[in-house]
Structure formats: structure tokens, C-alpha cells
């Protein structure tokens, strides 16, 4: 016969179920709207900067800065939210600031540039040539898209006449790094000296060329443009540097805060749901919103042909997200412990008896006396935490090899079909991610942290190996199914593991540390390595490097897992034989558990609390 005291918790949980259901609906709406805003704008931010006059090199430098900034600001924003317990207010302030920054960026005027100025001269070996200074992208971007309709145009003037013609060029037409502009002492701002043979395109003008073949002066002055405008930039007009700095600052700060918002969103989820394993089923609505919003934005852009479509959609979704977020209810620490402690389903999934749960609670109460960032320091003494943080760093480095270099590679091997292929890749990866977010909780519970971590590393290795060995662009679509592991399972594993090992009151801070380490420091280091390999070696070599890198990491992690598991089994047998109660860490602990406590056969049935001090 069960006592009333045992029945009371169950009744409490049942009575509160409508409130939990309402809270989950609001959380789903929060993720849907936030990632809808994210999907409407983020994919086209770099393209927007390029269309406003920034060069590819400048955009690359800007993107390298952001991950390192995220590494420092993510833990800080999480710590502020933890100390104030104002997750919702902090999130709304951060997202509201992003709206202002991105909106301002779209209102800035374009960086004005001149057409590329060239001198038509006569060369004894090459005949008529165009002599000019330009960036290296001028020779590669448009020429690789000649099948798509891109062509080089020269509009020339002589004393007698004006004429225009189309011509072709490539990277073999470069001669040297050019330190001075042609015909002046002004330092060049475009970098590469071109001498492009044009006799084949000037049949009507050949007689004039030969008549002045002995002259050292230019035959004509020309302006070079591309039929796709942003592939041919000349020198910038004076006093444009401040616009460049404004674009850079707005993009860097806004994108950094947007990354902080993702971390705060994860903290809001874990602070409002009763059990950590429910997070994936809430977060999946964000992926659905991202896909729908990105597709909608692209269709609206095709119809209206203006980049303002993206910022308007972003503002609408972000404002609605801020409004919905205000109504989410955050559980206090006491409520969260109560809901977790009296949920029989959760108890069965974790598989701990009451004595072990009491030991965990005693350990958390003891740690709760510590507050602030110093409470995270003892975590660095735990082997499982060190290995977990190392993995998040490795995964962050691997993401740098995916974004943006996979898309750049596809743009090189299939420039005319690249937008279509990238669209299909995004669709397949998003679909795989949706399936993973629904199944992540069960998969993590079934296989545990360690096995899933090894699978994620192998999935990265397979994905990069496919990019390296597969030469037909459309066959690369099959590799995007690995996104099931590389983001869906990975994201939930990182989020739940960080929530599980965090000291009381510092869940948001640790989420910020983990995401900053992975998508901040890890991705930043990966971008530096990737840019070096991609620019100095063949682009495909980058994918081979990351395939071998992840394979080696999977082998090393498997060995660590095997050694710790053997040691754990040995300790269990030793404890059983000596009848001494001890606590060991099971290396295959599920992500929603604290480190598994395995007591010996003690007559008192109590657990040694020294573990809490480790």
C-alpha cells in the first residue's frame, strides 16, 4: 500500500502537465521564429557585403575574426544570464541589438569603386595588349563563368574614335605583384599587374595598332567591366575607408551577438523543460523554421530583386521571436530538481536507484556553495570533461572545413550550377538534421556519449573523404546525409552534456564556454588552417586533410574509451571483492546523466561523497 506522501509528487506532476505543455509550445515557437530570422538573412550576409563593394579578401578576414570573438563573448553573455537568472531579458536585448546593427548595415551606402582603368599598348612579342592593375579574382571569377554568360568588356577611347569589344583572360595573364599604379606614383590598391593579349579581338582596329607599333605611348585608354558587375572592381573612390570600417564593425558585432543568441536559446530551453532529453524535440522546430524561411526569402528575392527582402524578413521574424520569448516561463532550481526527481519515466531511463540519486543530490548541494566562474575550475580536473572539451574543439575545427570552403569548391568545379547544387545540399542537410533532432535523445540514450562521439568523428571523415574523391558535383549531395551526425546528434550531445556537468546556477555559463570553444576558438583555428591549405595547395587537399584528421581523432578517442572502460570494470570487480564502497566514473555515461555512480556492496548502502570534491 503506497503512502500519501509517495502519491503527492505524482499528483503534482499530473496537475502541472497543462502548464508544461503550454511552456513547450512557447519554446517551439521561440526556436521556430528565431531560426527563421537566422535563415532569412545569415546565408546571404557575405554575398550582401560583396555586392556592397567589399572584396573577397576583406570578407575572408572579417569571417576569421568572428569565431575568436565568439570564444570570449559566449561565456561572458552566459555568465551574465546565469548570475541575473534573466535568460529571457538577456536574449531579447541581444537579439534586439542585432536587429539594429544589421538594419544599419543595410542602410549604409555602397562602397563606390571606379572601373578598372587600362592602357592599350603594343608589345613586340604579344602584339596589342591591355595593361592594367586589378585583383586576382578579376582573372578567375568571371572567366570561370563564361558558360553562364559572364564576359569581360573593354570600352576604349582614342583621339580619333571610341570603340568597345569583349575579350577573354585568365590567371596566366598576370605578370607580377604591382606596387605602383600604371603611369603614376600612387600606390596600387588592387595588387596584380595584368598584360592581356587582345589582337584576336581587334580585327577592325589592327591597322591603327600596327601604325603606332613603335610608339611608347598608349594607343588608347580603356575601362574594363564585367557583365556580372561585382566580379570586376577597380580602385575605390577617395574617403571610402570609413564605410569599409562601418560595414566590418556592424557585420562582426552583429554576427557575434547572433551567435551568442544561439547559446542563450539553448540555455532558455534547458531552463524551461523538465528533462534535458526533451531538448531535441523542441529545437527541431528551429531547423524547420530555418529551411522554410531560407526558401521563402530566396523566392521573394527572385520576385522583388532587392536585398531589402532579407532584412525585412529578418526584422519581422526577430521581433515576433522577442515577443514570444517574453511569455516563456523559466523553472527555478528547486522546481527543476522536483520535476526531475519525481518523474518516474526519467528515473527508468537513467537507471539509477534511489541511493545513487540521493548521492548525486548531495554532491550538487555541496557544489552549490560555490558560485561564479571559479566553480567551473574543478571541472578541468576531470578526465571526462577534458576529453569532452577536446572533442568540441576538434568538431569546431572540422566545421571550418565545411563552411565556407565546400561551397567555394563547388563554385569552382561547377560555377554555372553552383547555386542549384548548394540549394540542394542545404535542403538535404536540413532534412537530415530534422530527423536527427527527433531521434537524438533515443540514440544518445541507446549508445551513450562515447559511441556517438566516435560515430560523429567517423561521419566527418566519410564526408570529407567524399568531397575529396567524388569529382561529379551532383554526387556530392549524398555526403550531406552525414549532417545527421555532424550537426543533429552533435548539437544535442554538446548541449545535453554541458547541461549535465554544469555546477548549479552556471548552466548558461558552461553552455557559453562549450559553444565558444567549439564554434569560436575551434572554428577560428580551423579557418586559419583551412585558408592556408586552400590558398597554398590544391583546394581538394583541404578535404583530404580533414578526412585524415577526423580518422586519427576517432582512433585516439576509441583507445581512450577502451582503456577507461577496462579500468572502470577492474575497479568494479575490485570493489566487489574487497567490499569497500567506492565511486567510479563509467566512461559510457549517457548525456543526460551525471557521471555514473557505482557503489560497492556496503552494509549501509551509502556512497562516498569524496567524489564531489574531485
C-alpha positions in Angstrom: 0.0 0.0 0.0 1.6 3.3 -1.1 1.6 6.2 1.4 0.0 9.6 0.6 3.4 11.1 0.7 4.5 8.9 -2.2 1.4 9.7 -4.2 1.7 13.5 -3.8 4.5 14.1 -6.2 2.7 12.2 -9.0 -0.4 14.2 -8.5 1.7 17.4 -8.6 3.3 16.4 -11.9 -0.1 15.5 -13.4 -1.7 18.7 -12.3 1.1 20.7 -13.8 1.2 18.9 -17.1 -1.0 21.6 -18.9 1.5 24.2 -17.9 4.4 22.1 -19.1 2.5 21.6 -22.4 1.9 25.3 -22.8 5.6 26.0 -22.0 6.7 23.5 -24.6 4.5 25.2 -27.3 6.0 28.6 -26.5 9.5 27.1 -26.6 8.9 25.5 -30.0 7.6 28.9 -31.3 10.7 30.6 -29.9 13.0 28.3 -31.8 10.9 28.4 -35.0 10.9 32.2 -35.1 14.5 32.7 -34.1 15.9 30.3 -36.6 13.5 31.6 -39.2 15.1 35.0 -38.7 18.5 33.4 -38.8 17.7 31.5 -42.1 16.2 34.6 -43.8 19.4 36.6 -43.5 22.5 34.8 -42.4 23.2 32.7 -45.6 23.3 35.9 -47.7 25.3 38.2 -45.4 28.7 37.6 -47.1 27.0 38.0 -50.6 25.5 41.2 -49.4 28.9 42.5 -48.3 30.4 41.6 -51.7 27.6 43.4 -53.5 28.2 46.5 -51.4 31.8 46.7 -52.6 33.9 44.6 -50.2 36.4 42.3 -51.7 36.6 38.6 -51.1 39.8 39.0 -49.2 38.3 41.6 -46.9 35.2 39.3 -46.3 37.5 36.4 -45.5 39.5 38.4 -42.9 36.2 39.6 -41.3 34.9 36.0 -41.1 38.1 34.8 -39.4 37.8 37.5 -36.7 34.3 36.4 -35.7 34.9 32.9 -34.2 37.6 34.2 -31.9 35.3 37.0 -30.7 32.6 34.4 -30.1 35.0 32.4 -28.0 35.4 35.3 -25.5 31.8 36.7 -25.5 29.8 33.5 -25.4 30.9 32.6 -21.8 30.5 36.2 -20.7 26.9 36.5 -22.0 26.1 33.1 -20.5 27.6 34.2 -17.1 25.6 37.4 -17.1 22.4 35.4 -17.8 23.2 32.9 -15.1 24.0 35.5 -12.4 20.9 37.5 -13.1 18.7 34.5 -13.9 17.3 36.7 -16.6 17.8 34.4 -19.6 14.8 35.8 -21.4 15.6 39.5 -20.9 19.3 38.9 -21.9 18.2 37.1 -25.0 15.8 39.8 -26.1 18.3 42.6 -25.5 21.0 40.7 -27.6 18.6 39.9 -30.4 17.2 43.5 -30.4 20.7 44.8 -30.7 21.3 42.5 -33.7 18.2 44.0 -35.4 19.6 47.5 -35.0 23.1 46.5 -36.2 22.0 44.6 -39.3 19.4 47.1 -40.2 22.0 49.9 -40.1 24.3 47.8 -42.3 21.6 47.6 -45.0 21.1 51.4 -44.8 24.7 52.2 -45.4 25.6 53.4 -48.9 27.6 51.1 -51.2 31.4 51.5 -51.3 32.0 53.2 -54.6 34.7 52.0 -56.9 35.9 53.1 -60.3 36.0 50.9 -63.4 39.3 49.2 -63.9 41.4 51.5 -66.0 43.7 50.1 -68.6 46.2 51.3 -71.2 46.1 49.7 -74.7 49.8 49.3 -75.7 51.9 47.4 -78.3 54.2 44.6 -77.2 56.7 43.2 -79.6 56.0 39.6 -78.6 52.3 39.7 -77.8 51.1 42.5 -80.2 48.3 44.6 -78.8 47.8 44.2 -75.1 45.7 45.7 -72.3 48.0 46.8 -69.4 46.2 47.3 -66.1 46.2 46.6 -62.4 43.4 44.6 -60.7 42.8 42.0 -58.0 43.5 38.3 -58.8 39.8 37.5 -58.6 39.2 39.5 -61.8 41.0 36.8 -63.8 39.3 33.8 -62.2 35.7 34.7 -61.2 34.3 35.9 -64.5 36.3 33.6 -66.8 35.2 30.5 -64.9 31.6 31.6 -65.5 31.8 32.3 -69.3 29.3 29.4 -69.8 26.9 31.3 -67.5 27.1 34.4 -69.6 29.9 36.4 -67.9 32.3 38.2 -70.2 34.9 40.9 -70.0 34.2 44.2 -71.7 36.6 47.0 -72.7 35.3 50.5 -73.5 38.2 52.4 -75.2 38.9 55.9 -76.4 41.5 57.3 -78.8 41.9 60.8 -80.2 40.0 59.6 -83.3 37.3 57.3 -82.1 35.6 55.3 -79.3 35.0 51.6 -79.5 34.2 48.6 -77.3 34.9 44.9 -77.5 34.7 41.7 -75.5 37.8 39.7 -74.6 38.9 36.7 -72.5 41.6 36.4 -69.9 42.8 34.1 -67.1 45.3 33.9 -64.3 48.2 33.2 -66.8 47.9 36.8 -67.9 49.2 38.1 -64.6 52.8 39.2 -64.6 53.8 40.3 -61.1 52.7 41.9 -57.8 52.4 45.5 -58.8 53.5 48.1 -56.2 52.6 51.2 -58.2 49.6 52.1 -60.4 50.3 52.2 -64.1 51.7 55.5 -65.2 51.5 57.1 -61.7 53.4 57.1 -58.4 50.3 56.4 -56.4 50.4 53.1 -54.5 48.2 50.5 -56.1 45.2 49.3 -54.2 44.4 46.3 -56.5 47.6 44.3 -56.3 48.2 42.4 -59.6 49.7 43.6 -62.9 47.9 42.2 -66.0 49.1 42.2 -69.6 46.3 40.6 -71.7 46.8 40.0 -75.4 43.9 41.3 -77.4 44.9 41.1 -81.1 42.4 38.3 -81.7 39.6 40.6 -80.6 40.6 43.7 -82.7 40.4 42.8 -86.3 38.8 46.1 -87.2 41.4 48.1 -85.3 44.6 46.2 -86.3 45.7 48.8 -88.9 45.8 51.5 -86.3 47.7 49.3 -83.9 50.4 48.5 -86.4 50.8 52.1 -87.5 51.8 53.1 -84.0 53.8 49.9 -83.1 57.0 51.8 -82.5 55.4 54.3 -80.1 55.9 54.0 -76.4 52.7 56.0 -75.5 49.4 54.2 -75.0 47.4 53.5 -78.2 44.1 54.0 -76.2 42.8 54.3 -72.7 40.1 51.8 -71.7 37.7 51.0 -68.9 37.3 47.3 -68.1 34.0 45.9 -66.8 32.3 42.6 -66.3 28.8 41.7 -67.5 28.4 40.5 -63.8 29.3 43.7 -62.1 30.7 42.7 -58.8 33.4 40.4 -60.3 35.3 43.5 -61.7 36.2 46.1 -59.0 38.6 48.9 -59.6 40.2 51.4 -57.2 37.8 52.8 -54.7 36.9 56.5 -54.7 38.6 58.6 -52.0 37.3 58.6 -48.5 35.6 55.2 -48.7 37.6 53.7 -45.9 35.2 54.8 -43.2 32.4 52.9 -44.9 34.5 49.8 -45.1 35.2 50.0 -41.3 31.5 50.6 -40.6 30.5 47.6 -42.7 33.1 45.5 -40.9 32.2 46.5 -37.4 28.4 46.1 -38.0 28.9 42.7 -39.5 31.4 41.5 -36.9 29.5 42.7 -33.8 26.1 41.7 -35.2 27.1 38.2 -36.2 28.9 37.7 -32.9 25.8 38.6 -31.0 23.7 36.4 -33.2 26.0 33.5 -32.2 25.5 34.5 -28.6 21.8 34.3 -29.1 22.0 30.7 -30.2 23.8 29.8 -26.9 21.2 31.8 -24.9 18.4 30.0 -26.7 19.9 26.6 -25.7 20.1 27.9 -22.1 16.5 29.0 -22.2 15.5 25.6 -23.4 17.2 23.7 -20.7 16.0 26.1 -18.0 12.3 25.7 -19.1 11.9 22.0 -19.9 11.6 19.4 -17.1 14.1 16.9 -18.6 17.2 17.5 -20.7 16.4 14.7 -23.2 13.3 16.7 -24.4 15.6 19.5 -25.8 16.0 17.9 -29.2 12.2 17.6 -29.8 11.9 21.4 -29.1 15.0 22.5 -31.0 13.9 20.7 -34.2 11.4 23.4 -34.9 14.2 25.8 -35.3 15.6 23.7 -38.2 12.1 23.6 -39.8 11.9 27.4 -39.5 15.4 27.8 -41.0 14.5 25.8 -44.1 11.2 27.4 -44.7 12.5 30.9 -44.1 15.5 30.5 -46.4 13.4 29.1 -49.2 10.8 31.9 -48.8 13.5 34.6 -48.8 15.0 33.3 -52.0 11.7 33.2 -53.8 10.8 36.7 -52.6 14.2 38.0 -53.8 13.6 36.5 -57.3 10.2 38.4 -57.4 11.3 41.8 -56.0 15.0 41.7 -56.9 16.1 43.7 -53.9 18.3 42.7 -50.9 15.9 44.6 -48.6 13.7 41.5 -48.7 16.2 39.7 -46.5 16.4 42.3 -43.8 12.7 42.9 -43.7 12.0 39.2 -43.2 14.7 39.1 -40.5 13.2 42.0 -38.6 9.7 40.6 -38.7 10.8 37.1 -37.5 13.1 38.5 -34.9 10.5 40.9 -33.5 7.9 38.1 -33.2 10.6 35.9 -31.5 11.3 38.6 -28.9 7.5 38.9 -28.3 7.0 35.1 -27.8 10.1 34.8 -25.7 8.6 37.2 -23.1 5.9 34.6 -22.3 8.3 31.6 -21.7 8.5 30.6 -18.1 11.9 29.6 -16.6 11.9 27.0 -13.8 13.7 27.7 -10.6 16.4 25.3 -9.5 14.0 23.9 -6.9 11.3 23.3 -9.4 13.7 21.7 -11.9 15.0 19.3 -9.3 11.5 18.5 -8.1 10.2 17.8 -11.6 13.3 15.7 -12.4 13.2 13.8 -9.1 9.6 12.7 -9.3 9.4 11.8 -13.0 9.3 8.0 -13.0 9.9 7.8 -16.7 13.1 9.8 -16.3 14.1 7.6 -13.4 13.7 4.5 -15.5 15.7 6.0 -18.4 18.6 7.0 -16.3 18.5 3.6 -14.5 19.8 4.8 -11.1 18.4 3.6 -7.8 17.3 6.0 -5.1 20.5 5.8 -3.1 22.6 6.9 -6.2 20.1 9.7 -6.9 20.5 10.9 -3.3 24.3 10.8 -3.7 24.0 13.0 -6.8 21.8 15.5 -5.0 24.2 15.6 -2.0 27.0 16.2 -4.4 25.2 19.1 -6.2 24.2 20.6 -2.9 27.8 20.6 -1.8 28.9 22.2 -5.0 26.1 24.8 -4.9 28.0 26.6 -2.1 30.5 27.6 -4.8 29.3 30.4 -7.1 30.7 32.3 -10.0 33.2 31.3 -12.6 35.6 29.6 -10.0 33.0 26.9 -9.7 33.9 25.7 -13.2 37.6 25.2 -12.4 37.2 21.9 -10.6 35.6 20.5 -13.8 39.0 20.8 -15.5 40.4 18.2 -13.2 38.0 15.6 -14.5 39.3 13.4 -17.4 35.9 13.0 -18.9 35.4 16.8 -19.0 38.8 17.4 -20.6 38.1 14.8 -23.3 34.7 16.3 -23.9 36.1 19.8 -24.3 38.8 18.5 -26.6 36.2 16.9 -28.8 34.2 20.1 -29.1 37.4 21.9 -30.2 38.0 19.2 -32.9 34.4 19.4 -34.1 34.7 23.2 -34.3 37.8 22.9 -36.5 36.0 20.5 -38.8 33.2 22.9 -39.3 35.7 25.4 -40.6 36.5 23.0 -43.5 32.8 22.8 -44.4 31.8 26.4 -44.3 32.6 28.2 -46.5 35.1 26.1 -48.4 32.8 23.3 -49.6 30.6 25.9 -51.3 33.7 27.7 -52.7 35.0 24.4 -54.1 31.6 23.6 -55.8 31.6 27.1 -57.2 35.0 26.3 -58.8 34.1 22.9 -60.3 30.6 23.7 -61.4 30.3 27.5 -61.5 27.2 27.6 -63.6 25.3 25.1 -61.5 26.8 26.0 -58.1 23.7 27.9 -56.8 21.4 25.0 -57.6 23.8 22.4 -56.1 24.2 24.4 -52.9 20.5 24.8 -52.6 20.0 21.0 -52.9 22.8 20.5 -50.4 21.2 22.8 -47.9 17.9 21.0 -48.3 19.3 17.5 -47.8 21.4 18.6 -44.8 18.4 20.4 -43.2 16.2 17.3 -43.7 18.9 15.1 -42.2 19.2 17.5 -39.2 15.4 17.4 -38.6 15.4 13.6 -38.4 18.4 13.6 -36.1 16.9 16.2 -33.7 13.8 14.0 -33.3 15.9 10.8 -32.7 18.9 12.3 -30.9 17.6 11.7 -27.4 16.9 8.0 -28.1 20.1 7.4 -29.9 22.2 9.1 -27.2 20.3 7.0 -24.6 20.8 3.8 -26.5 24.5 4.1 -27.5 25.8 6.6 -24.9 28.2 9.6 -25.3 31.3 7.7 -26.2 30.0 5.6 -29.1 28.1 8.5 -30.5 31.2 10.7 -30.3 33.2 8.1 -32.3 30.4 7.9 -34.9 30.4 11.7 -35.3 34.1 11.7 -35.9 33.8 8.9 -38.5 30.9 10.7 -40.2 33.1 13.8 -40.6 35.9 11.6 -42.0 33.5 10.0 -44.5 32.0 13.3 -45.5 35.4 15.0 -46.2 36.7 11.9 -48.0 33.7 12.1 -50.3 34.4 15.7 -51.1 38.0 14.7 -52.0 37.3 11.6 -54.1 34.0 12.4 -55.8 34.5 14.6 -58.8 30.9 14.8 -60.1 29.2 17.7 -58.3 25.7 16.2 -58.0 27.1 13.1 -56.5 28.4 15.2 -53.6 24.8 15.5 -52.5 25.0 12.1 -50.9 27.6 13.3 -48.5 25.2 15.8 -47.0 23.3 12.9 -45.3 26.3 12.9 -42.8 24.8 16.1 -41.4 22.5 13.8 -39.4 25.6 13.0 -37.2 27.7 16.1 -37.8 25.1 18.6 -36.5 21.9 16.9 -35.4 23.4 14.3 -33.0 26.5 16.5 -32.3 24.4 19.6 -31.3 22.2 17.7 -28.9 25.2 15.8 -27.4 27.1 19.0 -26.7 24.1 20.8 -25.3 22.9 18.0 -23.0 26.4 17.1 -21.9 27.2 20.7 -21.0 23.9 21.0 -19.1 24.6 17.7 -17.2 28.1 18.6 -16.0 27.4 22.3 -15.2 27.5 23.3 -11.5 24.2 24.6 -10.1 23.4 28.0 -11.4 26.1 28.0 -14.1 24.4 26.0 -16.9 24.2 29.1 -19.2 27.8 29.9 -18.5 29.0 26.4 -19.3 26.9 26.4 -22.5 28.7 29.6 -23.5 32.1 28.1 -22.7 31.4 24.9 -24.7 29.9 26.7 -27.8 32.6 29.3 -27.6 35.3 26.6 -27.6 33.8 24.7 -30.5 32.2 27.3 -32.8 34.5 30.1 -31.6 38.1 29.1 -30.9 37.9 25.7 -32.7 36.3 27.1 -35.8 38.7 30.1 -35.8 41.8 27.9 -35.6 40.2 25.7 -38.3 39.6 28.7 -40.6 43.3 29.8 -40.3 44.4 26.2 -41.2 41.9 25.9 -43.9 42.7 29.3 -45.5 46.4 28.3 -45.6 45.8 24.9 -47.2 43.1 26.2 -49.6 45.2 29.1 -50.9 48.7 27.5 -50.9 47.8 24.0 -52.0 45.1 22.5 -54.3 41.7 23.1 -52.8 40.8 19.4 -52.7 43.8 18.8 -50.4 41.9 20.6 -47.6 39.2 17.9 -47.6 41.8 15.1 -47.5 43.5 16.8 -44.5 40.3 16.9 -42.5 39.3 13.3 -43.5 42.6 12.1 -42.1 42.4 14.5 -39.1 39.0 13.1 -38.1 40.0 9.5 -38.7 43.0 9.9 -36.4 40.8 11.6 -33.7 38.3 8.7 -33.9 41.1 6.1 -33.4 42.6 8.0 -30.5 39.2 8.5 -28.8 38.4 4.8 -29.2 41.6 3.9 -27.5 40.9 6.2 -24.6 37.3 4.9 -24.3 38.5 1.3 -24.3 41.2 2.0 -21.6 38.8 3.8 -19.3 36.1 1.2 -19.7 38.6 -1.6 -18.8 39.8 0.4 -15.8 36.2 1.0 -14.7 35.4 -2.7 -14.9 38.5 -3.5 -13.0 37.5 -1.1 -10.2 34.0 -2.5 -10.0 35.5 -6.1 -9.6 37.9 -4.8 -7.0 35.2 -3.1 -5.1 33.1 -6.1 -5.1 35.9 -8.4 -3.9 37.1 -6.1 -1.1 33.6 -5.0 -0.1 34.8 -1.4 0.1 32.3 1.3 -1.1 33.8 3.4 -3.9 32.6 5.6 -6.7 33.9 5.3 -10.2 33.1 7.0 -13.5 31.5 4.9 -16.2 33.1 6.1 -19.4 29.9 5.4 -21.3 27.6 7.7 -19.3 24.6 9.0 -21.2 24.5 12.7 -21.9 21.5 13.4 -19.6 23.2 11.8 -16.6 25.8 12.9 -14.1 28.9 10.6 -14.2 27.5 7.1 -13.3 28.0 6.2 -9.7 28.7 2.6 -9.0 28.6 1.7 -5.3 30.1 -1.4 -3.7 28.2 -3.8 -1.6 28.1 -1.7 1.5 26.1 -2.7 4.5 24.9 0.9 4.9 24.2 1.4 1.2 25.7 4.9 1.3 28.0 6.5 -1.3 31.3 8.1 -0.6 30.9 11.8 -1.1 34.5 12.4 -1.8 33.6 12.2 -5.4 32.0 15.6 -5.1 35.4 17.1 -4.3 37.2 15.7 -7.3 
